[in-house]
Amino acid sequence: MRITVCIPVRFCVCWAVYFIDAGEPTVYQREVFPNAPLEFVAAEVRFPYSPKLGRHESFDVLVDALRDVFPIPDREEQRERAVGPQGVQAAEPQVTYRLLAKDRLSSVTVGHSRLNLEVTDYQEYPEFRQLIRRSLEPLDTLGVVVGVERIGLRFIDEVRVPSVKAASDWRGYIADEFLGPLVLSDEGTVENLEGIVKMQTHAETHLVLRYAALDGAGVVGGGPLRRRKPPSSGPFFVIDTDSVWQGPEIMDFDVESVLDVFDQLHEPVGTIFHRTITDRLKNEVLRSNP
Amino acid sequence: MSETPTSAPTVVYEIEPSELTASGSAVLRDLGYRAGRLRDEVELLNRDVNDHHRTVRPYDLSERASSKARKSVETLLDELSTERGMAWRDVARVAGVSRSAVRKWRAGDTPSPESRTRLALAAAFLDLLEQFPIEDPVGWLEVPILPGYSATAFDVFEAGHLDLLLDYAGQRVTAIEVLDVLDTSWRERFSSTFEVFTAPDGERSIRPKK
């Protein structure tokens, strides 16, 4: 039996949700931070190659269906290059179509084998989920997608703390478990610190957590979407969570089934984020006014 | 300090980028965190190369135009219309004159030095476009650069943004970036009742919207 109890703990921005499942209490405190470090969220659905999906006629259907949300169309060509014994060789360019929101804080991109919904001003999952639905429904109408190979949900946080000037200064703001190699600071100055964790979360889903202490303008930016606020420079800590479904067989394309998978992929993401950071970071930075 | 590791057998530690969601996104600046510093250096170098390229390119175009300007008006007009397939109305546009002026040139009149220079510049520009490669430079100039909007590369050429147009031909800027430079109100000004489509012969063409 599963009981959900919502208790307002803090005015308007914070509530605690208790899931009581078969007598095993699991507390997951969810909070919307005024100064959240979330810079990029992407939802991706990959399909078997569909020649019609990259054509202009299919794009027209998407344009019409999403005009109220993404009124600005754009065409992109991605060129891949391989470096080998013969030198740099260019592959055939892949054409994708991107629809942008007027504020350029979100877009949906469609190619022959994938659809990507990307936002830089993510607010809440239900709202994002609805955008995913709006993006997928025209594909359902077109009938050009025969199945689903992979579904991914990615969140990229860039944590910045004014007092942090070097990698070793992240102690106290990032959970110690993710700063283990800083013990080597006695031997020299740690300039960069990175880690990758890949774990299985359900039978056919896994999660890749990449984290790194870096320096610069950030890992998000330089493309057609703009960031919520201009990027600053200096040290930042990246928390990159990629939650993925990839089954042994191709799943039939059905909007509701795909959304159910996204719900499943979303489940562990918040907990992972909270376990990466400390209460000190929440109190000093994330809960402050931006 | 070199970023390359000490020589060792190939060992793959990292998750392959293709295994990540939105790995091909143009929004993400740096997927390979380990290459961060190296990529910064490459970006700086790339920026220097691009700056140098932008400095050198006008000289290249200018030199080509000078060479074209030595030709007779008749030869230039023939090159633009017969060899390149440019319509006479567009020849008039690139020269900045009326169609009747072009008719007079064809009948033997002499264009002004400014008009002659513009004709030579147009001929040189079309030669440059072929190097990208663009097989049909005049056709490329005439097709709307963004579906749903009537603005063409010709409009950008006519507005004098030749360098920007060459960046667009080289896919260094997007269609939207070009239009933003051409006219910040392009969405209203160039809203079109025509649409771009790929014709059976594989060429991009326009037709009225349904």
Interface residues (C-beta under 8 A of the other chain):
Chain A: F40 A42 A43 E44 R55 H56 E57 F59 D60 V63 I72 P73 D74 R75 E76 E77 Q78 R79 L100 T109 N116 E118 T120 G152 L153 R154 I156 N192 E194 I196 K198 V208 R210 A212 L214 G216 A217 G218 V219 V220 G221 G222 G223 P224 L225 V238 D242 V244
Chain B: Y13 E14 I15 E19 L20 T21 A22 G24 S25 A26 V27 L28 R29 D30 L31 Y33 R34 G36 R37 D40 L146 P147 G148 Q171 T174 A175 I176 R187 E195 V196 F197 T198
